[in-house]
Amino acid sequence: MMSDDDRADVVELAKRRGFFFAAAEAYGGAAGFYTFGPEGAALKRNVEGAWRDRFALKEDNEEIAAPTIMPEPVFEASGHLDTFDDMLVECAECGESHRADHLVEGATSLEDAEALDPEEVADLIAEHDLVCPNCGAALAGQPVEDFNLMFETSIGPGSGQPGYLRPETAQGIFVEFPRLKEYARGKLPFGVTQIGPAYRNEISPRRGLIRVRELTQAELEQFIDPEADEPPLERVEDVELRLYAVPEQQEEAPASDGYRTVTVGEAVEEDLLSSPWIAYYLGVAQEWYERIGLDTEQLRFRQHLPGERAHYASDCWDAEAKIESAGGDWIEIAGISSRGDYDLSKHATGSGESFTVFKQYDEPKSVRKPTVDPDMATLGPEFGGAAAAVADALADLAERDPDAFEADEVTVTADGEEYTVDTDLANFEVVEETEAGEHITPHVIEPSFGVDRTVYALIDHGLERDEMGDEARDFLSFAPEMAPTDVAVFPLVSNHEPLLDTADDVVSTLRAAGFDATRDDSGSIGRRYRRQDEVGTPFCVTVDRDGLEDDPTSVTLRDRDTGAQARLPVGDLVGQLEALHEGDTGFETVLTQYETVEPIESE
């Protein structure tokens, strides 16, 4: 691991080597939008593929792709129009807008000023004499206001129908629940995943991919019966977690390392987590981060403070990575939330559709139900056009307060008017019925991952510095599964036709086997190694004259992290790379099976 002093500028490396860079720079760009270059697009694609494999395929969940624009009523029902806000303060001198809570966090020991209300943040700005980062003018006395982060648009020509770019992929799953439950045959639990873009009109985008206006999310909505469904905790009960819970955060002087290290099983036994489903997915997330090569010594799970939680969440734990190139800050890279029945209930109310599933009882149950059968022949003449509404109100009263019908009269409200009805006319009775089941609104557990921030964390955690061939080198120590390029093939010299032909044949063979292979014959072999090291290519194959003289033809295989090389027959290359890529073997084993070769790092 590089020291803080020696750590290269990750954003500069990303730009120079084609990972990511500011979009539309030819036109001055627009803050908060980034283009992923060839290396970054491949790395991002690998992250998405690994997430899909773990959270969709291995969890037996389905995947959908919903539109990124949805009509306004969707977000009225979801609560985003009213509550999806950040705190804005505007400089009176230069007019620049800033995230007020971020300014406070940068100037105080508060980690989560977002949990405060705008008035408290305004008081802290004045108390600490905070100034505009752009022009230096004092911000004390400037109002701190809520700013809705959604991008608004019109659907259709002219003024059209109001719509919004989705601020999270989740709503595209929730609004389709009535159809998705049919595909799941109405059986709980079931999960639906989605990977795609979300849009947030951030007040002050900053720090590369950490805060942007267009981002990629990978989300799972796990629909459960909270009274019956249990997760398969035995799969992850021994996984160790570093938990930074609310009590530790609320200590007078919270320590940055105030988390507890416990297994998933211990966390459940000690009631450290509010839901076994959250515990399960924390364990799954920890294993997944280990798989993709994140430095888990710089990973923790932090519980949201009460004032910090989103409007839909009853509990939430963020996966946070410590990012040295972002000043050593802990950055949220995922959130695992308990959303309860908030979303489905809101969309049921907003749309008038059924967002429930039928839960069948193990055995039919006999239940006593209060009912009314109003005498419409009498109610009609007595109440005229309101008679039907009165009958409905009587039915509601019977369900809500059956004891009311013990009196001679009952009073109900229909269409805003009160009506008194003789109890005899209601024909109230309690009947016994047999029920096979009941309709329930599922609860939702949501693991939501930020793909872009995960890419950033992998680059930050993977950046290493050492010496090789008497030269300093920077390299990205990606897990083979994540590396943008699986293997690079070099002809030792670029003016020898047999070497070039053999290199082409090796590349073709590797690509046919499913590897992302590239050929590079530009510059010295040492420079070519350095280029591949810096983009994280785990293995390099060199074709040299000695190998052409072997029978069978051989090549050298080089390991990125150590620079060690082994000579092996071309026919063994695919099998060895497959074993290395899948983690079935290590390069140390390769070195014991084949002739080792003295590194040629500086030629």
C-alpha positions as MATLAB code, in Angstrom:
seq = 'MMSDDDRADVVELAKRRGFFFAAAEAYGGAAGFYTFGPEGAALKRNVEGAWRDRFALKEDNEEIAAPTIMPEPVFEASGHLDTFDDMLVECAECGESHRADHLVEGATSLEDAEALDPEEVADLIAEHDLVCPNCGAALAGQPVEDFNLMFETSIGPGSGQPGYLRPETAQGIFVEFPRLKEYARGKLPFGVTQIGPAYRNEISPRRGLIRVRELTQAELEQFIDPEADEPPLERVEDVELRLYAVPEQQEEAPASDGYRTVTVGEAVEEDLLSSPWIAYYLGVAQEWYERIGLDTEQLRFRQHLPGERAHYASDCWDAEAKIESAGGDWIEIAGISSRGDYDLSKHATGSGESFTVFKQYDEPKSVRKPTVDPDMATLGPEFGGAAAAVADALADLAERDPDAFEADEVTVTADGEEYTVDTDLANFEVVEETEAGEHITPHVIEPSFGVDRTVYALIDHGLERDEMGDEARDFLSFAPEMAPTDVAVFPLVSNHEPLLDTADDVVSTLRAAGFDATRDDSGSIGRRYRRQDEVGTPFCVTVDRDGLEDDPTSVTLRDRDTGAQARLPVGDLVGQLEALHEGDTGFETVLTQYETVEPIESE';
ca = [
       0.000    0.000    0.000;
       1.276    3.443   -0.895;
       1.888    6.011    1.807;
      -0.266    9.129    1.815;
       2.747   11.230    0.765;
       3.577    9.010   -2.202;
       0.016    8.330   -3.347;
      -0.517    9.419   -6.948;
      -3.415   11.602   -7.944;
      -6.117    9.043   -8.698;
      -8.125   11.452  -10.845;
      -5.041   12.277  -12.933;
      -4.211    8.587  -13.331;
      -7.813    7.894  -14.291;
      -7.742   10.587  -16.955;
      -4.322    9.659  -18.349;
      -5.011    5.925  -18.575;
      -8.611    6.109  -19.757;
     -10.587    5.194  -16.652;
     -12.777    8.294  -16.339;
     -12.649   11.998  -17.137;
     -14.931   15.046  -17.138;
     -17.528   14.869  -19.906;
     -17.816   17.306  -22.833;
     -14.599   19.149  -21.992;
     -14.432   20.463  -25.581;
     -17.453   22.627  -24.679;
     -16.329   23.524  -21.181;
     -17.958   20.505  -19.583;
     -20.724   20.378  -16.981;
     -19.937   19.668  -13.350;
     -21.042   16.278  -12.092;
     -20.912   14.395  -15.415;
     -18.126   11.950  -16.279;
     -17.276    9.767  -19.243;
     -15.823    6.322  -18.583;
     -12.949    5.712  -20.980;
     -11.951    2.317  -22.393;
     -10.336    1.066  -19.186;
     -13.022    2.526  -16.916;
     -15.926    1.213  -18.977;
     -14.409   -2.269  -18.828;
     -13.800   -2.019  -15.055;
     -17.326   -0.741  -14.497;
     -18.744   -3.539  -16.656;
     -16.835   -6.101  -14.580;
     -18.170   -4.624  -11.322;
     -21.715   -4.792  -12.687;
     -21.191   -8.357  -13.883;
     -19.869   -9.497  -10.502;
     -22.786   -7.772   -8.730;
     -25.303   -9.361  -11.101;
     -23.729  -12.766  -10.524;
     -23.918  -12.455   -6.725;
     -27.154  -10.561   -6.113;
     -29.269  -11.811   -9.024;
     -27.985  -15.189  -10.182;
     -26.730  -16.704   -6.929;
     -29.657  -15.292   -4.910;
     -32.149  -16.591   -7.526;
     -33.537  -13.107   -8.152;
     -34.892  -11.646  -11.382;
     -33.621   -8.560  -13.217;
     -35.573   -5.864  -15.053;
     -34.717   -2.699  -16.979;
     -37.237    0.090  -16.342;
     -37.376    3.543  -18.016;
     -35.188    6.274  -16.596;
     -38.007    8.851  -16.967;
     -41.328    8.397  -15.207;
     -44.441   10.577  -14.891;
     -44.886   12.976  -11.992;
     -47.546   10.933  -10.087;
     -44.958    8.193   -9.463;
     -42.805   10.608   -7.474;
     -45.775   12.252   -5.782;
     -46.718    8.844   -4.407;
     -43.137    7.857   -3.523;
     -42.565   11.065   -1.540;
     -39.616   12.256   -3.617;
     -41.310   15.493   -4.648;
     -41.686   16.487   -1.007;
     -38.649   14.988    0.701;
     -35.783   14.343   -1.748;
     -33.893   17.457   -0.710;
     -30.420   18.662    0.210;
     -29.556   21.829    2.122;
     -28.466   24.757   -0.040;
     -26.777   28.013    0.934;
     -26.076   30.644   -1.704;
     -23.271   33.184   -1.528;
     -24.623   36.736   -1.646;
     -21.417   38.000   -3.308;
     -20.718   35.591   -6.170;
     -24.020   33.714   -6.357;
     -22.346   30.290   -6.035;
     -24.484   27.577   -4.397;
     -23.061   25.143   -1.851;
     -24.156   22.099    0.137;
     -24.586   23.731    3.532;
     -24.177   20.506    5.506;
     -20.933   19.681    3.682;
     -19.482   23.088    4.577;
     -20.290   22.430    8.242;
     -18.769   18.944    8.138;
     -15.598   20.322    6.611;
     -15.181   22.923    9.356;
     -16.308   20.945   12.431;
     -16.007   17.471   13.927;
     -19.552   16.644   12.850;
     -19.621   13.641   10.525;
     -23.283   13.855    9.530;
     -24.604   17.412    9.482;
     -27.185   16.097    7.016;
     -29.069   14.765   10.051;
     -29.635   18.338   11.309;
     -32.410   20.655   10.207;
     -31.660   23.733    8.033;
     -31.956   26.173   10.932;
     -29.345   24.283   12.970;
     -26.996   24.200    9.990;
     -27.456   27.950    9.448;
     -26.583   28.539   13.118;
     -23.401   26.455   12.766;
     -22.384   28.406    9.647;
     -22.668   31.626   11.647;
     -21.024   30.176   14.775;
     -17.957   29.023   12.847;
     -17.748   32.074   10.560;
     -17.846   29.913    7.426;
     -17.096   31.589    4.107;
     -17.853   30.886    0.464;
     -15.250   28.431   -0.923;
     -15.475   30.228   -4.265;
     -14.921   33.883   -3.316;
     -14.286   33.962    0.444;
     -17.355   36.053    1.341;
     -18.999   35.409    4.720;
     -22.015   33.055    4.611;
     -23.352   33.948    8.087;
     -26.921   35.194    7.866;
     -27.590   33.599    4.480;
     -30.677   31.355    4.506;
     -30.204   27.595    4.364;
     -32.991   26.111    2.254;
     -34.101   22.688    1.064;
     -33.404   22.064   -2.625;
     -35.116   19.208   -4.473;
     -32.548   17.131   -6.337;
     -34.714   15.692   -9.109;
     -34.303   16.661  -12.763;
     -37.667   17.738  -14.188;
     -38.660   17.238  -17.818;
     -41.750   17.120  -20.060;
     -43.092   13.949  -21.612;
     -44.484   14.651  -25.071;
     -44.582   17.785  -27.237;
     -45.165   21.286  -25.944;
     -45.653   21.531  -22.226;
     -46.493   17.815  -22.300;
     -46.936   15.701  -19.207;
     -44.637   16.546  -16.269;
     -42.023   13.884  -15.651;
     -38.748   13.389  -13.813;
     -35.517   11.533  -14.376;
     -35.503    8.845  -11.730;
     -33.404    9.639   -8.635;
     -33.100    5.907   -7.854;
     -33.705    2.751   -9.867;
     -35.942    1.383   -7.099;
     -39.135    3.170   -8.164;
     -39.007    1.431  -11.532;
     -39.327   -1.854   -9.638;
     -41.976   -0.733   -7.169;
     -44.422    0.677   -9.725;
     -44.303   -2.602  -11.664;
     -44.989   -4.751   -8.589;
     -48.551   -5.739   -9.632;
     -47.112   -7.452  -12.720;
     -43.837   -8.626  -11.172;
     -45.694  -10.545   -8.445;
     -47.432  -12.520  -11.195;
     -44.070  -13.594  -12.603;
     -43.142  -14.714   -9.072;
     -46.471  -16.637   -8.932;
     -47.449  -14.551   -5.917;
     -45.001  -16.403   -3.664;
     -42.875  -14.601   -1.089;
     -40.028  -14.013   -0.644;
     -38.825  -12.935   -4.064;
     -36.326  -10.358   -5.265;
     -36.025   -8.087   -8.282;
     -32.763   -6.411   -9.307;
     -31.896   -3.558  -11.635;
     -28.637   -1.970  -12.754;
     -28.825    1.391  -14.452;
     -28.478    5.162  -14.304;
     -30.057    7.487  -11.757;
     -29.981   11.278  -11.775;
     -29.570   13.772   -8.955;
     -29.191   17.491   -9.545;
     -26.467   17.861   -6.928;
     -25.897   21.343   -5.536;
     -22.105   21.130   -5.653;
     -20.682   18.039   -7.397;
     -17.129   17.358   -6.253;
     -14.243   14.940   -5.872;
     -14.429   13.026   -9.114;
     -16.908   10.148   -9.095;
     -17.766   10.608   -5.424;
     -20.547   13.143   -6.001;
     -21.995   13.331   -9.504;
     -25.248   14.222  -11.209;
     -25.554   11.024  -13.218;
     -24.658    7.794  -11.461;
     -25.122    4.070  -11.905;
     -26.904    2.071   -9.234;
     -27.164   -1.668   -8.716;
     -30.211   -2.306   -6.553;
     -32.095   -5.295   -5.204;
     -35.623   -5.035   -3.855;
     -36.262   -8.103   -1.683;
     -40.008   -8.555   -1.051;
     -40.753  -10.458    2.147;
     -43.529  -11.438    4.521;
     -42.163   -9.850    7.722;
     -44.054  -12.329    9.917;
     -42.980  -15.509    8.168;
     -39.926  -15.156    5.929;
     -36.405  -15.654    7.278;
     -33.140  -15.253    5.352;
     -30.630  -18.121    5.001;
     -28.366  -16.719    7.730;
     -26.381  -19.949    7.954;
     -24.686  -19.015    4.668;
     -23.039  -15.929    6.176;
     -23.184  -16.407    9.951;
     -19.376  -16.621   10.243;
     -18.664  -13.565    8.075;
     -16.979  -10.799   10.081;
     -18.400   -7.275    9.940;
     -17.092   -3.952   11.245;
     -20.194   -2.202   12.583;
     -20.323    1.490   13.457;
     -23.705    1.742   15.145;
     -25.685    4.773   16.309;
     -24.644    4.537   20.020;
     -20.938    4.666   19.107;
     -21.531    7.626   16.789;
     -23.439    9.526   19.467;
     -20.659    9.376   22.037;
     -19.331   12.793   23.046;
     -16.066   12.240   21.199;
     -16.809    9.432   18.725;
     -13.654    7.624   17.652;
     -13.083    7.067   13.961;
     -12.461    3.428   14.852;
     -15.410    3.171   17.230;
     -16.866    0.214   15.373;
     -17.267   -3.312   16.667;
     -15.934   -6.333   14.812;
     -18.442   -9.180   15.092;
     -19.684  -12.045   12.976;
     -23.115  -11.880   11.375;
     -24.279  -14.587   13.767;
     -23.054  -12.669   16.807;
     -24.674   -9.448   15.570;
     -28.036  -11.211   15.324;
     -27.698  -12.941   18.712;
     -26.819   -9.642   20.399;
     -29.622   -7.714   18.607;
     -27.114   -5.281   17.113;
     -29.139   -5.231   13.894;
     -32.852   -4.510   13.633;
     -33.582   -7.194   11.037;
     -32.088  -10.607   10.220;
     -32.524   -9.667    6.550;
     -30.270   -6.630    6.997;
     -27.786   -8.886    8.804;
     -27.883  -11.359    5.909;
     -27.241   -8.773    3.228;
     -24.473   -7.116    5.245;
     -22.783  -10.505    5.226;
     -23.375  -10.977    1.508;
     -22.024   -7.469    0.814;
     -18.890   -8.108    2.902;
     -18.181  -11.313    0.973;
     -18.810   -9.567   -2.340;
     -16.435   -6.715   -1.533;
     -13.761   -9.267   -0.633;
     -14.398  -11.061   -3.928;
     -13.942   -7.972   -6.093;
     -10.749   -6.988   -4.302;
     -11.726   -4.027   -2.125;
      -9.369   -3.544    0.816;
     -11.664   -4.709    3.620;
      -9.326   -3.178    6.211;
     -10.688    0.110    4.850;
     -14.350   -0.963    4.884;
     -16.998   -0.519    7.568;
     -20.793   -0.563    7.903;
     -22.209    2.579    9.505;
     -25.772    2.832   10.777;
     -27.740    5.935    9.784;
     -28.537    8.343   12.585;
     -32.294    8.846   13.168;
     -32.382   12.276   11.499;
     -30.270   11.082    8.599;
     -32.452    8.242    7.328;
     -34.349    8.626    4.076;
     -38.087    9.218    4.320;
     -38.827    5.593    3.412;
     -36.308    3.833    5.701;
     -36.904    2.510    9.207;
     -33.246    1.453    9.417;
     -30.241    1.733    7.108;
     -26.588    0.702    7.207;
     -24.103    2.194    4.754;
     -21.086    0.321    3.476;
     -18.329    2.940    3.675;
     -14.852    2.764    2.169;
     -11.955    4.866    3.385;
     -10.666    6.735    0.327;
      -7.134    8.088    0.756;
      -7.279   10.148   -2.440;
     -10.351   11.885   -0.982;
      -8.471   13.044    2.091;
      -8.906    9.762    3.959;
     -12.673   10.312    4.288;
     -15.129    7.468    4.745;
     -17.314    7.458    1.626;
     -20.670    5.706    1.274;
     -20.526    3.078   -1.473;
     -23.720    1.145   -0.657;
     -26.764    1.315    1.586;
     -28.788   -1.597    2.957;
     -32.198   -0.348    4.051;
     -35.359   -1.660    5.607;
     -38.076    0.139    3.640;
     -41.012   -1.658    5.304;
     -44.244   -1.475    3.292;
     -43.796    2.267    2.659;
     -43.301    2.144   -1.109;
     -45.928   -0.449   -2.008;
     -48.529    1.161    0.266;
     -47.870    4.615   -1.214;
     -48.146    3.372   -4.797;
     -51.319    1.444   -3.935;
     -52.878    4.651   -2.625;
     -51.560    6.769   -5.492;
     -52.587    4.415   -8.293;
     -55.649    2.677   -6.895;
     -54.129   -0.672   -7.931;
     -53.458   -3.700   -5.731;
     -49.912   -3.910   -4.409;
     -50.578   -6.918   -2.184;
     -50.042  -10.657   -2.444;
     -52.420  -13.382   -1.299;
     -51.028  -15.297    1.647;
     -52.656  -18.702    1.860;
     -53.163  -20.202    5.311;
     -51.846  -23.681    6.065;
     -55.433  -24.576    6.902;
     -58.632  -22.597    6.222;
     -59.797  -20.494    9.164;
     -63.325  -19.759   10.371;
     -63.714  -16.073   11.185;
     -66.619  -14.009   12.441;
     -67.259  -10.949   10.313;
     -69.607   -8.037   11.018;
     -71.741   -7.231    7.963;
     -74.642   -4.974    6.994;
     -77.314   -5.422    4.352;
     -78.981   -1.976    4.260;
     -82.663   -1.768    3.310;
     -82.235    0.317    0.166;
     -86.002    0.438   -0.427;
     -86.209    2.634    2.673;
     -82.807    4.369    2.468;
     -83.449    5.489   -1.126;
     -86.532    7.604   -0.469;
     -85.114    8.847    2.843;
     -81.637    9.939    1.690;
     -82.100   10.337   -2.070;
     -78.856   10.496   -4.065;
     -76.744   10.005   -0.935;
     -78.295    6.573   -0.202;
     -75.470    4.549   -1.830;
     -72.799    6.549   -0.005;
     -74.676    6.055    3.288;
     -74.783    2.297    2.654;
     -71.033    2.248    2.063;
     -70.469    4.268    5.234;
     -72.577    1.765    7.210;
     -70.395   -1.078    5.883;
     -67.244    0.791    6.908;
     -68.663    1.427   10.389;
     -69.568   -2.251   10.802;
     -65.986   -3.256   10.073;
     -64.449   -0.496   12.196;
     -66.825   -0.410   15.202;
     -69.397   -3.222   15.242;
     -70.473   -2.349   18.805;
     -72.012    0.880   17.456;
     -74.937   -1.151   16.087;
     -76.057   -2.152   19.579;
     -77.756    1.277   19.837;
     -81.109    2.098   18.248;
     -79.473    4.542   15.829;
     -76.062    5.036   14.258;
     -74.552    8.194   12.761;
     -72.303    7.993    9.703;
     -70.544   10.539    7.503;
     -70.981   10.329    3.726;
     -69.738   12.903    1.240;
     -68.959   15.256    4.121;
     -72.481   15.150    5.562;
     -73.700   13.344    8.699;
     -76.665   10.968    8.469;
     -78.522    9.195   11.283;
     -79.910    5.757   10.428;
     -82.173    3.417   12.406;
     -80.101    0.344   13.279;
     -82.892   -1.941   12.062;
     -82.535   -0.516    8.540;
     -78.854   -1.496    8.466;
     -79.648   -5.193    8.970;
     -76.451   -5.649   10.925;
     -75.289   -9.165   11.832;
     -72.112  -11.086   12.548;
     -71.645  -14.000   10.172;
     -69.157  -16.838   10.231;
     -67.028  -17.256    7.130;
     -64.244  -19.605    6.083;
     -61.120  -17.886    4.784;
     -58.330  -19.595    2.851;
     -55.890  -16.726    3.352;
     -55.440  -12.977    3.419;
     -53.991  -10.205    1.282;
     -50.808   -8.690    2.732;
     -48.531   -5.866    1.647;
     -44.957   -7.192    1.499;
     -42.106   -5.426    3.238;
     -38.936   -4.509    1.362;
     -35.257   -4.964    2.197;
     -33.079   -2.988   -0.212;
     -29.352   -3.457   -0.828;
     -28.421   -0.482   -3.058;
     -24.879   -0.194   -4.457;
     -23.197    2.788   -6.101;
     -21.329    1.340   -9.074;
     -19.331    4.502   -9.855;
     -18.127    4.928   -6.267;
     -17.215    1.246   -6.139;
     -15.085    1.741   -9.257;
     -13.425    4.753   -7.613;
     -12.781    2.792   -4.402;
     -11.243   -0.112   -6.341;
      -8.840    2.252   -8.093;
      -7.961    4.041   -4.843;
      -7.483    0.830   -2.851;
      -5.713   -0.936   -5.680;
      -3.085    1.737   -6.386;
       0.313    0.501   -5.203;
       3.908    1.683   -5.522;
       7.102   -0.358   -5.405;
      10.447   -0.754   -7.153;
      11.051   -3.126  -10.029;
      14.106   -3.284  -12.249;
      15.697   -0.467  -10.217;
      12.760    1.776  -11.145;
       9.784    3.008   -9.174;
       6.505    1.807  -10.573;
       2.829    2.481   -9.858;
       0.444   -0.371  -10.473;
      -3.206   -1.205   -9.885;
      -3.543   -4.445   -7.971;
      -6.984   -5.419   -9.227;
      -8.472   -8.844   -8.636;
      -8.214  -10.713  -11.974;
     -12.013  -10.774  -12.270;
     -12.133   -6.971  -12.121;
      -9.169   -6.063  -14.341;
     -10.212   -4.180  -17.508;
      -7.855   -6.375  -19.571;
      -7.278  -10.012  -18.643;
      -3.951  -10.508  -20.374;
      -1.543   -8.561  -22.587;
       0.577  -10.303  -25.221;
       3.973   -8.894  -26.266;
       6.281   -9.966  -29.065;
       9.688   -9.323  -27.480;
      10.772   -7.321  -30.525;
       8.524   -5.662  -33.088;
      10.532   -6.345  -36.266;
      10.626  -10.139  -36.215;
       7.836  -11.625  -38.350;
       7.661  -15.083  -36.693;
       7.336  -13.425  -33.254;
       4.548  -11.153  -34.528;
       2.692  -14.070  -36.143;
       2.941  -16.195  -32.987;
       1.776  -13.261  -30.838;
      -1.262  -12.841  -33.102;
      -2.022  -16.561  -32.829;
      -1.778  -16.415  -29.026;
      -4.122  -13.402  -28.881;
      -6.658  -15.160  -31.126;
      -6.522  -18.306  -28.987;
      -7.013  -16.364  -25.772;
      -9.938  -14.367  -27.170;
     -11.575  -17.540  -28.437;
     -11.327  -18.882  -24.869;
     -13.192  -15.813  -23.575;
     -10.312  -13.667  -22.334;
     -10.055   -9.937  -22.984;
      -6.595  -10.035  -24.549;
      -4.623   -7.199  -26.120;
      -1.392   -7.138  -28.123;
       1.187   -4.425  -27.546;
       4.421   -4.129  -29.546;
       5.139   -0.416  -28.997;
       8.294    0.614  -27.113;
      10.617   -1.377  -24.907;
       9.364   -4.435  -23.083;
       9.845   -2.585  -19.797;
       7.623    0.287  -20.912;
       4.997   -2.138  -22.098;
       4.976   -3.874  -18.714;
       4.607   -0.508  -16.977;
       1.665    0.503  -19.157;
      -0.170   -2.717  -18.355;
       0.746   -2.540  -14.649;
      -0.732    0.939  -14.409;
      -4.108   -0.187  -15.791;
      -4.131   -3.302  -13.636;
      -3.629   -6.060  -16.236;
      -2.862   -9.076  -14.025;
      -0.842  -11.172  -16.501;
       1.433  -10.526  -19.462;
       2.567  -13.087  -22.037;
       5.853  -12.504  -23.863;
       6.751  -14.275  -27.096;
      10.541  -14.488  -27.579;
      12.969  -16.312  -29.892;
      13.849  -18.912  -27.247;
      10.220  -19.912  -27.052;
       9.911  -20.317  -30.815;
      12.795  -22.791  -30.751;
      11.108  -24.931  -28.102;
       9.041  -27.979  -29.006;
       6.268  -27.343  -28.268;
       6.456  -23.557  -28.654;
       6.622  -21.794  -25.284;
       5.973  -18.294  -23.953;
       6.688  -16.535  -20.676;
       3.820  -15.675  -18.322;
       4.375  -12.712  -15.982;
       2.530  -11.879  -12.754;
       1.725   -8.181  -12.320;
       2.071   -7.891   -8.555;
       5.434   -9.641   -8.177;
       6.940   -9.411  -11.662;
       7.746  -13.144  -11.439;
       7.785  -15.048  -14.738;
       7.464  -18.671  -15.770;
       7.999  -20.330  -19.141;
       5.230  -22.681  -20.224;
       4.022  -24.344  -23.436;
       1.508  -22.315  -25.448;
      -0.905  -25.224  -25.156;
      -0.984  -24.865  -21.352;
      -1.602  -21.107  -21.419;
      -5.408  -21.067  -21.542;
      -5.797  -23.628  -18.758;
      -3.373  -21.848  -16.433;
      -4.950  -18.435  -17.052;
      -8.428  -19.861  -16.406;
      -7.262  -21.301  -13.075;
      -5.574  -18.025  -12.120;
      -8.562  -15.941  -13.173;
     -11.022  -18.070  -11.202;
      -8.780  -18.137   -8.126;
      -8.341  -21.926   -8.330;
      -4.569  -21.512   -8.237;
      -2.001  -18.831   -7.394;
       1.032  -17.719   -9.345;
       3.262  -19.345   -6.728;
       1.880  -22.697   -7.877;
       2.590  -21.843  -11.517;
       6.209  -21.128  -10.579;
       6.540  -24.597   -9.033;
       5.139  -26.304  -12.136;
       7.222  -24.608  -14.799;
      10.698  -23.195  -15.415;
      11.133  -19.767  -13.848;
      12.531  -16.976  -16.001;
      14.660  -14.047  -14.925;
      12.511  -10.887  -15.216;
      13.337   -8.575  -18.137;
      11.694   -5.457  -16.707;
      14.013   -2.803  -18.142;
      14.842   -3.991  -21.647;
];
